[in-house]
Amino acid sequence: MTTMTRTLAGMIALLIGSAAFAQDTELTWKRHTSENGRFSILFPGTPKEQKQQTDSPLGKLNVYSLMVEPNANLAYLVSWNDYPAVIKDDDPQDVLSRVRDGNNQFLKGKLIADKKLSIGKEKHPAREIEFEFPFMGDTFIYRANVMLVDNRLYQVVMIGSKEVTHSDAADDYFRSLKLLPKKPVVCGVEDE
């Protein structure tokens, strides 16, 4: 399991653990845009932003995330990180398989679904994955779309009951991701 995957899985564990203290709120969906992440997505509330630096076999990685936890049994997470350019030499589906396996290993889950996808008009390689995993005497569903865009990994995650993670609102959440164009390179350095 890569350190980046451990970091994401750790954020998921923190999110689920802190959800026990979250208050139930009415879900108010609104579009959130992340200029740094180069995407927009619908969230049921205002996301908490987080940045962590982690070591990986490819060097230090900055992992960014946006999280919303509307109640004790429901969580939304979008994370992204940029791998070094050498990742482009790997088969994108192999990279996504390693992400899937690392997240599942951490959660000690049971793989329920794994479907290869291509997302957007650019046909970015992606995977739709789903695990069932135990937590505090309950069973949760981890549903995610993971996507590789050049050397950037995106993970759009929803954690909750099977009924909630397979609802129309959940499908709308996953479909709502819109990628933004890269900022122009100035003097050889991309503006983050």
Rosetta constraint file for C-alpha pairs under 8 A:
AtomPair CA 1 CA 5 HARMONIC 6.50 0.50
AtomPair CA 1 CA 6 HARMONIC 6.99 0.50
AtomPair CA 1 CA 98 HARMONIC 7.55 0.50
AtomPair CA 1 CA 101 HARMONIC 7.46 0.50
AtomPair CA 1 CA 102 HARMONIC 4.61 0.50
AtomPair CA 1 CA 103 HARMONIC 7.93 0.50
AtomPair CA 1 CA 105 HARMONIC 7.61 0.50
AtomPair CA 2 CA 6 HARMONIC 6.41 0.50
AtomPair CA 2 CA 56 HARMONIC 6.16 0.50
AtomPair CA 2 CA 57 HARMONIC 7.26 0.50
AtomPair CA 2 CA 102 HARMONIC 6.79 0.50
AtomPair CA 3 CA 7 HARMONIC 6.16 0.50
AtomPair CA 3 CA 54 HARMONIC 6.51 0.50
AtomPair CA 3 CA 55 HARMONIC 6.00 0.50
AtomPair CA 3 CA 56 HARMONIC 5.11 0.50
AtomPair CA 3 CA 57 HARMONIC 7.88 0.50
AtomPair CA 4 CA 8 HARMONIC 6.32 0.50
AtomPair CA 4 CA 54 HARMONIC 6.22 0.50
AtomPair CA 4 CA 55 HARMONIC 7.19 0.50
AtomPair CA 4 CA 56 HARMONIC 6.29 0.50
AtomPair CA 4 CA 61 HARMONIC 7.25 0.50
AtomPair CA 4 CA 63 HARMONIC 7.32 0.50
AtomPair CA 5 CA 9 HARMONIC 5.98 0.50
AtomPair CA 5 CA 99 HARMONIC 6.41 0.50
AtomPair CA 5 CA 102 HARMONIC 5.83 0.50
AtomPair CA 5 CA 103 HARMONIC 6.06 0.50
AtomPair CA 6 CA 10 HARMONIC 5.85 0.50
AtomPair CA 6 CA 102 HARMONIC 7.34 0.50
AtomPair CA 6 CA 103 HARMONIC 7.30 0.50
AtomPair CA 6 CA 106 HARMONIC 7.02 0.50
AtomPair CA 7 CA 11 HARMONIC 6.25 0.50
AtomPair CA 7 CA 52 HARMONIC 7.90 0.50
AtomPair CA 7 CA 54 HARMONIC 7.09 0.50
AtomPair CA 7 CA 63 HARMONIC 7.89 0.50
AtomPair CA 8 CA 12 HARMONIC 6.28 0.50
AtomPair CA 8 CA 63 HARMONIC 7.89 0.50
AtomPair CA 8 CA 79 HARMONIC 7.68 0.50
AtomPair CA 8 CA 103 HARMONIC 7.77 0.50
AtomPair CA 9 CA 13 HARMONIC 6.20 0.50
AtomPair CA 9 CA 103 HARMONIC 5.91 0.50
AtomPair CA 9 CA 106 HARMONIC 6.38 0.50
AtomPair CA 9 CA 107 HARMONIC 7.25 0.50
AtomPair CA 10 CA 14 HARMONIC 6.15 0.50
AtomPair CA 11 CA 15 HARMONIC 5.96 0.50
AtomPair CA 12 CA 16 HARMONIC 6.13 0.50
AtomPair CA 12 CA 77 HARMONIC 7.95 0.50
AtomPair CA 13 CA 17 HARMONIC 5.92 0.50
AtomPair CA 14 CA 18 HARMONIC 5.90 0.50
AtomPair CA 15 CA 19 HARMONIC 6.01 0.50
AtomPair CA 15 CA 67 HARMONIC 7.89 0.50
AtomPair CA 15 CA 69 HARMONIC 7.29 0.50
AtomPair CA 15 CA 75 HARMONIC 7.06 0.50
AtomPair CA 16 CA 20 HARMONIC 7.14 0.50
AtomPair CA 16 CA 72 HARMONIC 7.77 0.50
AtomPair CA 16 CA 73 HARMONIC 7.80 0.50
AtomPair CA 16 CA 74 HARMONIC 8.00 0.50
AtomPair CA 16 CA 75 HARMONIC 7.10 0.50
AtomPair CA 18 CA 22 HARMONIC 6.73 0.50
AtomPair CA 19 CA 69 HARMONIC 6.25 0.50
AtomPair CA 19 CA 71 HARMONIC 6.23 0.50
AtomPair CA 19 CA 72 HARMONIC 4.42 0.50
AtomPair CA 19 CA 73 HARMONIC 6.80 0.50
AtomPair CA 19 CA 74 HARMONIC 7.52 0.50
AtomPair CA 19 CA 75 HARMONIC 7.63 0.50
AtomPair CA 20 CA 71 HARMONIC 7.75 0.50
AtomPair CA 20 CA 72 HARMONIC 4.67 0.50
AtomPair CA 20 CA 73 HARMONIC 7.61 0.50
AtomPair CA 21 CA 72 HARMONIC 6.72 0.50
AtomPair CA 22 CA 69 HARMONIC 7.06 0.50
AtomPair CA 22 CA 70 HARMONIC 7.05 0.50
AtomPair CA 22 CA 71 HARMONIC 5.39 0.50
AtomPair CA 22 CA 72 HARMONIC 5.63 0.50
AtomPair CA 23 CA 70 HARMONIC 7.17 0.50
AtomPair CA 23 CA 71 HARMONIC 5.53 0.50
AtomPair CA 23 CA 72 HARMONIC 7.05 0.50
AtomPair CA 24 CA 70 HARMONIC 6.12 0.50
AtomPair CA 24 CA 71 HARMONIC 4.51 0.50
AtomPair CA 24 CA 72 HARMONIC 7.14 0.50
AtomPair CA 25 CA 70 HARMONIC 5.90 0.50
AtomPair CA 25 CA 71 HARMONIC 6.65 0.50
AtomPair CA 26 CA 70 HARMONIC 7.75 0.50
AtomPair CA 27 CA 44 HARMONIC 5.06 0.50
AtomPair CA 27 CA 45 HARMONIC 6.61 0.50
AtomPair CA 27 CA 70 HARMONIC 6.98 0.50
AtomPair CA 28 CA 43 HARMONIC 7.95 0.50
AtomPair CA 28 CA 44 HARMONIC 4.98 0.50
AtomPair CA 28 CA 45 HARMONIC 5.71 0.50
AtomPair CA 29 CA 42 HARMONIC 6.13 0.50
AtomPair CA 29 CA 43 HARMONIC 5.38 0.50
AtomPair CA 29 CA 44 HARMONIC 4.12 0.50
AtomPair CA 29 CA 45 HARMONIC 6.11 0.50
AtomPair CA 30 CA 42 HARMONIC 5.29 0.50
AtomPair CA 30 CA 43 HARMONIC 5.65 0.50
AtomPair CA 30 CA 44 HARMONIC 6.43 0.50
AtomPair CA 30 CA 45 HARMONIC 6.82 0.50
AtomPair CA 31 CA 40 HARMONIC 6.57 0.50
AtomPair CA 31 CA 41 HARMONIC 5.42 0.50
AtomPair CA 31 CA 42 HARMONIC 4.24 0.50
AtomPair CA 31 CA 43 HARMONIC 6.26 0.50
AtomPair CA 32 CA 40 HARMONIC 5.46 0.50
AtomPair CA 32 CA 41 HARMONIC 5.52 0.50
AtomPair CA 32 CA 42 HARMONIC 6.07 0.50
AtomPair CA 32 CA 43 HARMONIC 6.72 0.50
AtomPair CA 32 CA 46 HARMONIC 7.87 0.50
AtomPair CA 33 CA 38 HARMONIC 7.79 0.50
AtomPair CA 33 CA 39 HARMONIC 6.00 0.50
AtomPair CA 33 CA 40 HARMONIC 4.11 0.50
AtomPair CA 33 CA 41 HARMONIC 6.62 0.50
AtomPair CA 34 CA 38 HARMONIC 5.78 0.50
AtomPair CA 34 CA 39 HARMONIC 5.57 0.50
AtomPair CA 34 CA 40 HARMONIC 6.01 0.50
AtomPair CA 35 CA 39 HARMONIC 6.79 0.50
AtomPair CA 35 CA 180 HARMONIC 7.96 0.50
AtomPair CA 36 CA 192 HARMONIC 5.67 0.50
AtomPair CA 37 CA 64 HARMONIC 7.89 0.50
AtomPair CA 37 CA 80 HARMONIC 6.75 0.50
AtomPair CA 38 CA 179 HARMONIC 5.91 0.50
AtomPair CA 38 CA 180 HARMONIC 4.73 0.50
AtomPair CA 38 CA 181 HARMONIC 6.69 0.50
AtomPair CA 38 CA 182 HARMONIC 6.85 0.50
AtomPair CA 39 CA 177 HARMONIC 6.78 0.50
AtomPair CA 39 CA 178 HARMONIC 5.40 0.50
AtomPair CA 39 CA 179 HARMONIC 4.24 0.50
AtomPair CA 39 CA 180 HARMONIC 4.99 0.50
AtomPair CA 40 CA 176 HARMONIC 7.74 0.50
AtomPair CA 40 CA 177 HARMONIC 5.79 0.50
AtomPair CA 40 CA 178 HARMONIC 5.20 0.50
AtomPair CA 40 CA 179 HARMONIC 6.54 0.50
AtomPair CA 40 CA 180 HARMONIC 7.40 0.50
AtomPair CA 41 CA 173 HARMONIC 7.33 0.50
AtomPair CA 41 CA 176 HARMONIC 5.22 0.50
AtomPair CA 41 CA 177 HARMONIC 4.53 0.50
AtomPair CA 41 CA 178 HARMONIC 6.33 0.50
AtomPair CA 42 CA 173 HARMONIC 5.96 0.50
AtomPair CA 42 CA 176 HARMONIC 5.81 0.50
AtomPair CA 42 CA 177 HARMONIC 7.28 0.50
AtomPair CA 43 CA 47 HARMONIC 7.22 0.50
AtomPair CA 43 CA 68 HARMONIC 7.22 0.50
AtomPair CA 43 CA 76 HARMONIC 7.66 0.50
AtomPair CA 43 CA 173 HARMONIC 7.18 0.50
AtomPair CA 44 CA 68 HARMONIC 7.15 0.50
AtomPair CA 44 CA 70 HARMONIC 7.23 0.50
AtomPair CA 45 CA 68 HARMONIC 6.52 0.50
AtomPair CA 45 CA 70 HARMONIC 7.37 0.50
AtomPair CA 46 CA 68 HARMONIC 6.68 0.50
AtomPair CA 47 CA 66 HARMONIC 5.35 0.50
AtomPair CA 47 CA 67 HARMONIC 4.87 0.50
AtomPair CA 47 CA 68 HARMONIC 4.80 0.50
AtomPair CA 48 CA 66 HARMONIC 5.42 0.50
AtomPair CA 48 CA 67 HARMONIC 5.10 0.50
AtomPair CA 48 CA 68 HARMONIC 6.43 0.50
AtomPair CA 49 CA 64 HARMONIC 7.51 0.50
AtomPair CA 49 CA 65 HARMONIC 5.80 0.50
AtomPair CA 49 CA 66 HARMONIC 4.66 0.50
AtomPair CA 49 CA 67 HARMONIC 6.63 0.50
AtomPair CA 50 CA 64 HARMONIC 5.75 0.50
AtomPair CA 50 CA 65 HARMONIC 5.22 0.50
AtomPair CA 50 CA 66 HARMONIC 6.46 0.50
AtomPair CA 51 CA 62 HARMONIC 6.78 0.50
AtomPair CA 51 CA 63 HARMONIC 5.70 0.50
AtomPair CA 51 CA 64 HARMONIC 4.49 0.50
AtomPair CA 51 CA 65 HARMONIC 6.45 0.50
AtomPair CA 52 CA 62 HARMONIC 5.76 0.50
AtomPair CA 52 CA 63 HARMONIC 5.25 0.50
AtomPair CA 52 CA 64 HARMONIC 6.52 0.50
AtomPair CA 53 CA 60 HARMONIC 6.63 0.50
AtomPair CA 53 CA 61 HARMONIC 5.58 0.50
AtomPair CA 53 CA 62 HARMONIC 4.46 0.50
AtomPair CA 53 CA 63 HARMONIC 6.10 0.50
AtomPair CA 54 CA 60 HARMONIC 5.52 0.50
AtomPair CA 54 CA 61 HARMONIC 5.30 0.50
AtomPair CA 54 CA 62 HARMONIC 6.44 0.50
AtomPair CA 54 CA 63 HARMONIC 7.34 0.50
AtomPair CA 55 CA 59 HARMONIC 5.72 0.50
AtomPair CA 55 CA 60 HARMONIC 4.41 0.50
AtomPair CA 55 CA 61 HARMONIC 6.20 0.50
AtomPair CA 56 CA 60 HARMONIC 5.88 0.50
AtomPair CA 56 CA 61 HARMONIC 6.86 0.50
AtomPair CA 58 CA 83 HARMONIC 7.46 0.50
AtomPair CA 58 CA 84 HARMONIC 6.86 0.50
AtomPair CA 61 CA 81 HARMONIC 6.88 0.50
AtomPair CA 61 CA 82 HARMONIC 7.02 0.50
AtomPair CA 61 CA 83 HARMONIC 7.00 0.50
AtomPair CA 62 CA 81 HARMONIC 5.99 0.50
AtomPair CA 62 CA 82 HARMONIC 7.31 0.50
AtomPair CA 63 CA 79 HARMONIC 6.90 0.50
AtomPair CA 63 CA 80 HARMONIC 5.95 0.50
AtomPair CA 63 CA 81 HARMONIC 4.84 0.50
AtomPair CA 63 CA 82 HARMONIC 7.92 0.50
AtomPair CA 64 CA 79 HARMONIC 5.44 0.50
AtomPair CA 64 CA 80 HARMONIC 5.46 0.50
AtomPair CA 64 CA 81 HARMONIC 6.38 0.50
AtomPair CA 65 CA 77 HARMONIC 6.79 0.50
AtomPair CA 65 CA 78 HARMONIC 5.49 0.50
AtomPair CA 65 CA 79 HARMONIC 4.09 0.50
AtomPair CA 65 CA 80 HARMONIC 6.51 0.50
AtomPair CA 66 CA 77 HARMONIC 5.68 0.50
AtomPair CA 66 CA 78 HARMONIC 5.29 0.50
AtomPair CA 66 CA 79 HARMONIC 6.44 0.50
AtomPair CA 67 CA 75 HARMONIC 7.35 0.50
AtomPair CA 67 CA 76 HARMONIC 5.61 0.50
AtomPair CA 67 CA 77 HARMONIC 4.47 0.50
AtomPair CA 67 CA 78 HARMONIC 6.61 0.50
AtomPair CA 68 CA 75 HARMONIC 5.87 0.50
AtomPair CA 68 CA 76 HARMONIC 5.14 0.50
AtomPair CA 68 CA 77 HARMONIC 6.57 0.50
AtomPair CA 69 CA 74 HARMONIC 5.98 0.50
AtomPair CA 69 CA 75 HARMONIC 4.41 0.50
AtomPair CA 69 CA 76 HARMONIC 6.30 0.50
AtomPair CA 70 CA 74 HARMONIC 6.25 0.50
AtomPair CA 70 CA 75 HARMONIC 6.65 0.50
AtomPair CA 71 CA 75 HARMONIC 7.53 0.50
AtomPair CA 73 CA 159 HARMONIC 7.79 0.50
AtomPair CA 73 CA 160 HARMONIC 5.45 0.50
AtomPair CA 73 CA 161 HARMONIC 7.16 0.50
AtomPair CA 74 CA 158 HARMONIC 7.51 0.50
AtomPair CA 74 CA 159 HARMONIC 5.68 0.50
AtomPair CA 74 CA 160 HARMONIC 4.58 0.50
AtomPair CA 74 CA 161 HARMONIC 7.58 0.50
AtomPair CA 75 CA 158 HARMONIC 5.75 0.50
AtomPair CA 75 CA 159 HARMONIC 5.09 0.50
AtomPair CA 75 CA 160 HARMONIC 6.56 0.50
AtomPair CA 76 CA 156 HARMONIC 7.84 0.50
AtomPair CA 76 CA 157 HARMONIC 5.78 0.50
AtomPair CA 76 CA 158 HARMONIC 4.63 0.50
AtomPair CA 76 CA 159 HARMONIC 6.51 0.50
AtomPair CA 77 CA 155 HARMONIC 7.78 0.50
AtomPair CA 77 CA 156 HARMONIC 6.02 0.50
AtomPair CA 77 CA 157 HARMONIC 4.98 0.50
AtomPair CA 77 CA 158 HARMONIC 6.38 0.50
AtomPair CA 78 CA 154 HARMONIC 7.16 0.50
AtomPair CA 78 CA 155 HARMONIC 5.53 0.50
AtomPair CA 78 CA 156 HARMONIC 4.53 0.50
AtomPair CA 78 CA 157 HARMONIC 6.08 0.50
AtomPair CA 79 CA 154 HARMONIC 5.77 0.50
AtomPair CA 79 CA 155 HARMONIC 5.18 0.50
AtomPair CA 79 CA 156 HARMONIC 6.71 0.50
AtomPair CA 80 CA 152 HARMONIC 6.78 0.50
AtomPair CA 80 CA 153 HARMONIC 5.37 0.50
AtomPair CA 80 CA 154 HARMONIC 4.50 0.50
AtomPair CA 80 CA 155 HARMONIC 6.33 0.50
AtomPair CA 81 CA 152 HARMONIC 5.66 0.50
AtomPair CA 81 CA 153 HARMONIC 5.49 0.50
AtomPair CA 81 CA 154 HARMONIC 7.00 0.50
AtomPair CA 82 CA 151 HARMONIC 5.69 0.50
AtomPair CA 82 CA 152 HARMONIC 4.33 0.50
AtomPair CA 82 CA 153 HARMONIC 6.34 0.50
AtomPair CA 83 CA 87 HARMONIC 6.35 0.50
AtomPair CA 83 CA 151 HARMONIC 5.29 0.50
AtomPair CA 83 CA 152 HARMONIC 6.12 0.50
AtomPair CA 83 CA 153 HARMONIC 7.54 0.50
AtomPair CA 84 CA 151 HARMONIC 6.79 0.50
AtomPair CA 85 CA 151 HARMONIC 6.03 0.50
AtomPair CA 86 CA 90 HARMONIC 7.78 0.50
AtomPair CA 87 CA 151 HARMONIC 6.24 0.50
AtomPair CA 88 CA 92 HARMONIC 7.56 0.50
AtomPair CA 88 CA 150 HARMONIC 6.71 0.50
AtomPair CA 88 CA 151 HARMONIC 6.23 0.50
AtomPair CA 90 CA 94 HARMONIC 7.09 0.50
AtomPair CA 90 CA 95 HARMONIC 6.93 0.50
AtomPair CA 91 CA 95 HARMONIC 6.55 0.50
AtomPair CA 92 CA 96 HARMONIC 6.32 0.50
AtomPair CA 92 CA 125 HARMONIC 6.39 0.50
AtomPair CA 92 CA 148 HARMONIC 6.68 0.50
AtomPair CA 93 CA 97 HARMONIC 6.03 0.50
AtomPair CA 93 CA 116 HARMONIC 7.81 0.50
AtomPair CA 93 CA 125 HARMONIC 6.71 0.50
AtomPair CA 93 CA 126 HARMONIC 7.32 0.50
AtomPair CA 93 CA 127 HARMONIC 7.87 0.50
AtomPair CA 94 CA 98 HARMONIC 6.31 0.50
AtomPair CA 95 CA 99 HARMONIC 6.43 0.50
AtomPair CA 96 CA 100 HARMONIC 6.18 0.50
AtomPair CA 96 CA 126 HARMONIC 7.16 0.50
AtomPair CA 96 CA 127 HARMONIC 6.79 0.50
AtomPair CA 96 CA 146 HARMONIC 6.81 0.50
AtomPair CA 96 CA 147 HARMONIC 7.26 0.50
AtomPair CA 96 CA 148 HARMONIC 7.46 0.50
AtomPair CA 97 CA 101 HARMONIC 6.10 0.50
AtomPair CA 98 CA 102 HARMONIC 6.01 0.50
AtomPair CA 99 CA 103 HARMONIC 6.19 0.50
AtomPair CA 100 CA 104 HARMONIC 6.14 0.50
AtomPair CA 100 CA 129 HARMONIC 7.16 0.50
AtomPair CA 101 CA 105 HARMONIC 5.95 0.50
AtomPair CA 102 CA 106 HARMONIC 6.29 0.50
AtomPair CA 103 CA 107 HARMONIC 6.26 0.50
AtomPair CA 104 CA 108 HARMONIC 5.84 0.50
AtomPair CA 104 CA 109 HARMONIC 5.43 0.50
AtomPair CA 104 CA 110 HARMONIC 7.32 0.50
AtomPair CA 104 CA 111 HARMONIC 7.25 0.50
AtomPair CA 104 CA 131 HARMONIC 6.90 0.50
AtomPair CA 105 CA 109 HARMONIC 6.87 0.50
AtomPair CA 107 CA 133 HARMONIC 6.35 0.50
AtomPair CA 108 CA 133 HARMONIC 6.37 0.50
AtomPair CA 108 CA 134 HARMONIC 7.81 0.50
AtomPair CA 109 CA 131 HARMONIC 5.63 0.50
AtomPair CA 109 CA 132 HARMONIC 5.34 0.50
AtomPair CA 109 CA 133 HARMONIC 4.19 0.50
AtomPair CA 109 CA 134 HARMONIC 7.14 0.50
AtomPair CA 110 CA 131 HARMONIC 5.27 0.50
AtomPair CA 110 CA 132 HARMONIC 5.20 0.50
AtomPair CA 110 CA 133 HARMONIC 6.32 0.50
AtomPair CA 111 CA 129 HARMONIC 7.76 0.50
AtomPair CA 111 CA 130 HARMONIC 6.12 0.50
AtomPair CA 111 CA 131 HARMONIC 4.53 0.50
AtomPair CA 111 CA 132 HARMONIC 6.64 0.50
AtomPair CA 112 CA 129 HARMONIC 7.65 0.50
AtomPair CA 112 CA 130 HARMONIC 5.43 0.50
AtomPair CA 112 CA 131 HARMONIC 5.30 0.50
AtomPair CA 112 CA 132 HARMONIC 6.72 0.50
AtomPair CA 113 CA 128 HARMONIC 7.33 0.50
AtomPair CA 113 CA 129 HARMONIC 5.28 0.50
AtomPair CA 113 CA 130 HARMONIC 4.93 0.50
AtomPair CA 113 CA 131 HARMONIC 7.07 0.50
AtomPair CA 114 CA 127 HARMONIC 6.68 0.50
AtomPair CA 114 CA 128 HARMONIC 5.68 0.50
AtomPair CA 114 CA 129 HARMONIC 4.51 0.50
AtomPair CA 114 CA 130 HARMONIC 6.61 0.50
AtomPair CA 115 CA 127 HARMONIC 5.54 0.50
AtomPair CA 115 CA 128 HARMONIC 5.12 0.50
AtomPair CA 115 CA 129 HARMONIC 6.51 0.50
AtomPair CA 116 CA 125 HARMONIC 7.67 0.50
AtomPair CA 116 CA 126 HARMONIC 6.06 0.50
AtomPair CA 116 CA 127 HARMONIC 4.62 0.50
AtomPair CA 116 CA 128 HARMONIC 6.53 0.50
AtomPair CA 117 CA 125 HARMONIC 6.18 0.50
AtomPair CA 117 CA 126 HARMONIC 4.82 0.50
AtomPair CA 117 CA 127 HARMONIC 5.33 0.50
AtomPair CA 117 CA 128 HARMONIC 6.92 0.50
AtomPair CA 118 CA 123 HARMONIC 4.56 0.50
AtomPair CA 118 CA 124 HARMONIC 5.02 0.50
AtomPair CA 118 CA 125 HARMONIC 4.72 0.50
AtomPair CA 118 CA 126 HARMONIC 5.35 0.50
AtomPair CA 118 CA 127 HARMONIC 7.88 0.50
AtomPair CA 119 CA 123 HARMONIC 4.90 0.50
AtomPair CA 119 CA 124 HARMONIC 5.04 0.50
AtomPair CA 119 CA 125 HARMONIC 6.65 0.50
AtomPair CA 119 CA 126 HARMONIC 6.50 0.50
AtomPair CA 119 CA 147 HARMONIC 7.82 0.50
AtomPair CA 120 CA 124 HARMONIC 6.52 0.50
AtomPair CA 124 CA 147 HARMONIC 6.79 0.50
AtomPair CA 124 CA 148 HARMONIC 6.41 0.50
AtomPair CA 124 CA 149 HARMONIC 5.92 0.50
AtomPair CA 125 CA 147 HARMONIC 5.84 0.50
AtomPair CA 125 CA 148 HARMONIC 5.78 0.50
AtomPair CA 125 CA 149 HARMONIC 7.40 0.50
AtomPair CA 126 CA 145 HARMONIC 6.80 0.50
AtomPair CA 126 CA 146 HARMONIC 5.47 0.50
AtomPair CA 126 CA 147 HARMONIC 4.10 0.50
AtomPair CA 126 CA 148 HARMONIC 6.34 0.50
AtomPair CA 127 CA 145 HARMONIC 5.62 0.50
AtomPair CA 127 CA 146 HARMONIC 5.31 0.50
AtomPair CA 127 CA 147 HARMONIC 6.49 0.50
AtomPair CA 128 CA 143 HARMONIC 7.59 0.50
AtomPair CA 128 CA 144 HARMONIC 5.83 0.50
AtomPair CA 128 CA 145 HARMONIC 4.53 0.50
AtomPair CA 128 CA 146 HARMONIC 6.59 0.50
AtomPair CA 129 CA 143 HARMONIC 5.92 0.50
AtomPair CA 129 CA 144 HARMONIC 5.35 0.50
AtomPair CA 129 CA 145 HARMONIC 6.33 0.50
AtomPair CA 129 CA 146 HARMONIC 7.80 0.50
AtomPair CA 130 CA 141 HARMONIC 6.90 0.50
AtomPair CA 130 CA 142 HARMONIC 5.47 0.50
AtomPair CA 130 CA 143 HARMONIC 4.41 0.50
AtomPair CA 130 CA 144 HARMONIC 6.30 0.50
AtomPair CA 131 CA 141 HARMONIC 5.74 0.50
AtomPair CA 131 CA 142 HARMONIC 5.10 0.50
AtomPair CA 131 CA 143 HARMONIC 6.62 0.50
AtomPair CA 132 CA 139 HARMONIC 6.66 0.50
AtomPair CA 132 CA 140 HARMONIC 5.78 0.50
AtomPair CA 132 CA 141 HARMONIC 4.68 0.50
AtomPair CA 132 CA 142 HARMONIC 6.33 0.50
AtomPair CA 133 CA 139 HARMONIC 5.61 0.50
AtomPair CA 133 CA 140 HARMONIC 5.43 0.50
AtomPair CA 133 CA 141 HARMONIC 6.42 0.50
AtomPair CA 133 CA 142 HARMONIC 7.52 0.50
AtomPair CA 134 CA 138 HARMONIC 5.67 0.50
AtomPair CA 134 CA 139 HARMONIC 4.54 0.50
AtomPair CA 134 CA 140 HARMONIC 6.20 0.50
AtomPair CA 135 CA 139 HARMONIC 6.09 0.50
AtomPair CA 135 CA 140 HARMONIC 6.88 0.50
AtomPair CA 139 CA 161 HARMONIC 7.47 0.50
AtomPair CA 140 CA 159 HARMONIC 6.63 0.50
AtomPair CA 140 CA 160 HARMONIC 5.37 0.50
AtomPair CA 140 CA 161 HARMONIC 5.47 0.50
AtomPair CA 140 CA 162 HARMONIC 7.33 0.50
AtomPair CA 141 CA 158 HARMONIC 7.98 0.50
AtomPair CA 141 CA 159 HARMONIC 5.54 0.50
AtomPair CA 141 CA 160 HARMONIC 5.43 0.50
AtomPair CA 141 CA 161 HARMONIC 5.77 0.50
AtomPair CA 141 CA 162 HARMONIC 5.89 0.50
AtomPair CA 141 CA 165 HARMONIC 7.02 0.50
AtomPair CA 142 CA 157 HARMONIC 7.01 0.50
AtomPair CA 142 CA 158 HARMONIC 6.03 0.50
AtomPair CA 142 CA 159 HARMONIC 4.70 0.50
AtomPair CA 142 CA 160 HARMONIC 7.00 0.50
AtomPair CA 143 CA 157 HARMONIC 5.75 0.50
AtomPair CA 143 CA 158 HARMONIC 5.29 0.50
AtomPair CA 143 CA 159 HARMONIC 6.33 0.50
AtomPair CA 143 CA 165 HARMONIC 6.82 0.50
AtomPair CA 144 CA 155 HARMONIC 6.61 0.50
AtomPair CA 144 CA 156 HARMONIC 5.37 0.50
AtomPair CA 144 CA 157 HARMONIC 4.29 0.50
AtomPair CA 144 CA 158 HARMONIC 6.29 0.50
AtomPair CA 145 CA 155 HARMONIC 5.86 0.50
AtomPair CA 145 CA 156 HARMONIC 5.22 0.50
AtomPair CA 145 CA 157 HARMONIC 6.67 0.50
AtomPair CA 145 CA 174 HARMONIC 7.36 0.50
AtomPair CA 146 CA 153 HARMONIC 7.10 0.50
AtomPair CA 146 CA 154 HARMONIC 5.60 0.50
AtomPair CA 146 CA 155 HARMONIC 4.45 0.50
AtomPair CA 146 CA 156 HARMONIC 6.37 0.50
AtomPair CA 147 CA 153 HARMONIC 5.76 0.50
AtomPair CA 147 CA 154 HARMONIC 5.17 0.50
AtomPair CA 147 CA 155 HARMONIC 6.56 0.50
AtomPair CA 148 CA 152 HARMONIC 5.65 0.50
AtomPair CA 148 CA 153 HARMONIC 4.69 0.50
AtomPair CA 148 CA 154 HARMONIC 6.42 0.50
AtomPair CA 149 CA 153 HARMONIC 6.48 0.50
AtomPair CA 149 CA 154 HARMONIC 7.84 0.50
AtomPair CA 156 CA 174 HARMONIC 6.99 0.50
AtomPair CA 158 CA 165 HARMONIC 6.60 0.50
AtomPair CA 158 CA 170 HARMONIC 7.76 0.50
AtomPair CA 159 CA 165 HARMONIC 6.85 0.50
AtomPair CA 160 CA 164 HARMONIC 6.24 0.50
AtomPair CA 160 CA 165 HARMONIC 5.96 0.50
AtomPair CA 161 CA 165 HARMONIC 6.08 0.50
AtomPair CA 162 CA 166 HARMONIC 5.96 0.50
AtomPair CA 163 CA 167 HARMONIC 6.13 0.50
AtomPair CA 164 CA 170 HARMONIC 6.88 0.50
AtomPair CA 165 CA 170 HARMONIC 5.51 0.50
AtomPair CA 166 CA 170 HARMONIC 5.99 0.50
AtomPair CA 166 CA 171 HARMONIC 6.94 0.50
AtomPair CA 167 CA 171 HARMONIC 6.44 0.50
AtomPair CA 168 CA 172 HARMONIC 6.17 0.50
AtomPair CA 169 CA 173 HARMONIC 6.18 0.50
AtomPair CA 170 CA 174 HARMONIC 6.42 0.50
AtomPair CA 171 CA 175 HARMONIC 6.17 0.50
AtomPair CA 172 CA 176 HARMONIC 5.92 0.50
AtomPair CA 173 CA 177 HARMONIC 7.42 0.50
AtomPair CA 183 CA 190 HARMONIC 6.88 0.50
AtomPair CA 183 CA 191 HARMONIC 6.59 0.50
AtomPair CA 184 CA 190 HARMONIC 6.67 0.50
AtomPair CA 184 CA 191 HARMONIC 7.54 0.50
AtomPair CA 185 CA 189 HARMONIC 5.58 0.50
AtomPair CA 185 CA 190 HARMONIC 4.55 0.50
AtomPair CA 185 CA 191 HARMONIC 6.78 0.50
AtomPair CA 186 CA 190 HARMONIC 6.34 0.50
AtomPair CA 186 CA 191 HARMONIC 7.40 0.50
